[in-house]
Amino acid sequence: MTENQEKRTQLNAYGNELKDLLKLNGSPVAVKLIEPGRESDIPAGMNKIDKQMRHCQMTDYVRRTGESFSTTYDDHQCKGGAAALGLGVLPDKVRSGQFYCDGLHHFKTVESAKKTVDLITFLGPNTRIAALYAPLETVNYDPDVVIFICNPKQAMLLTQGYEYRDGGRIEAAFSGKQSVCSDAVAHVMKNNKPNMTIGCSGSRSYTKIMDDELLFSIPAKDVEKTVVGLRAILSDN
């Protein structure tokens, strides 16, 4: 077994352990974004998604079904979400604030909507050519982030497990906009630290994420220390 194979086997074991320790409803979702020229990072034979969906739908679908697949820009129904992942360019109506103000009526003015959009984390336009999705317990690539769709108690335990070795605090960044794409993936990748987010209108409308669930996302490199921390914390309970 190669070093990479050993690493992924360990990730799979951690995925199963996290499901057990946290009593998750479904799987932690391992997401990887592929840069141009790195097509070889897509596992040979990996299925490509067979229908157009939103990133939030893809994430929830994987956590519920255990399926794995690769996607490109055209597979993403929500182009704002695709832009957050670096797969395309943010539509002008979203960037200007017009969509959130005049379309969804979530802001009093276009200016206030644009102020929020300007603070949302986006990866660079067209800096990625594919996004891969898999349950952590079966992933066969090196993910960038791991997303947990969980309840507040499970998020608390993830926070405690993450902090167990090094201490610190989790500073959550969210606006109720572009939650699963930007908050749970782009923000975590750019800042190299966990984020917790409450969902957005799209992810609440188009997925089966429950009203009492939120999202907690960590860099994939921190899975091991989080699991070790959870073992220690939960062994005393």
BELNORJO-V734472 format. One line per field, one symbol per residue. ss: DSSP state (h for helix, s for strand, l for the rest). Layout:
# BELNORJO-V734472
ss=???
This chain:
# BELNORJO-V734472
ss=llhhhhhhhhhhhhhhhhhhhhllllllssssssllllhhhllllllsllllslhhhhhhhhhhhlllssslhhhsllhhhhhhlllllllhhhhllhhhhhhllllllhhhhhhhhhhllllllllllsssssslllllllllssssssshhhhhhhhhhhhlllllllllllllllhhhhhhhhhhhhhlllssslllhhhhhhllllllssssssshhhhhhhhhhhhhhhhll
